[in-house]
Structures are given as C-alpha cells and as structure tokens.
C-alpha cells in the first residue's frame, strides 16, 4: 500500500511535536507535513491525504472554510471536553483515543 501523507495543523509547536511523535511511536506509516498557520496550511493541504488540525487557532474561520473546500478526512484536536465526535482528539492526548481516530481517518482516506 502507498504511504499516505498527513498534514498536521497547529499553532503550538509543542503540539505539532507531540502529534508527530505519537504518529511515529504508534507505528503509522505516514509522510508528515506540518503547518503552524492558515497560510502554511493552504499551501500544503493539496498534498495531504489526511489532516490533523487544531480546532481553535488564529485564522480559524479561513481554516474551516479551507478544510470544508478540500473535503479530506480530518481529525480535530481540542482542549475542550464538551467538543465530541468520532474524529475528535482531546488534549491531553490519550493514546487509545489518538490511535483510534487516526485509524478512522486513514480508513476514510483509503475508501475515498
């Protein structure tokens, strides 16, 4: 199977690093791109098969529009417990939740 490309979008460098580390330690075979702003994300998003994005960051309205426009399987990262859904990853990360959400969006990408 071909290696998928994941775009991680978060304005906090520490979170970007944690997500990359977690993807690697969980054994996901992904090429990883990183963006810390809407402008960076808009340049890289068309190279991605899946997206892992923070919900609350500067330019979030533009980012939401971009994510809806490109229609890629997307996991969302949040620190808000009240945000729920099948593709939500809560901070601080729980390994089981993280892995199950990533597996879900990988499956969605391969089914598309």
Secondary structure, DSSP 4 states (H G I P E B T S, - for coil): -PPEEEEEE-S-HHHHHHHHHHHHHTT--EEEEEESSHHHHHHHGGG-SEEEEESS-TTHHHHHHHHHHHT-EEEEEES-TT---TTEEESSP-HHHHHHHHHHHHHHHHH-
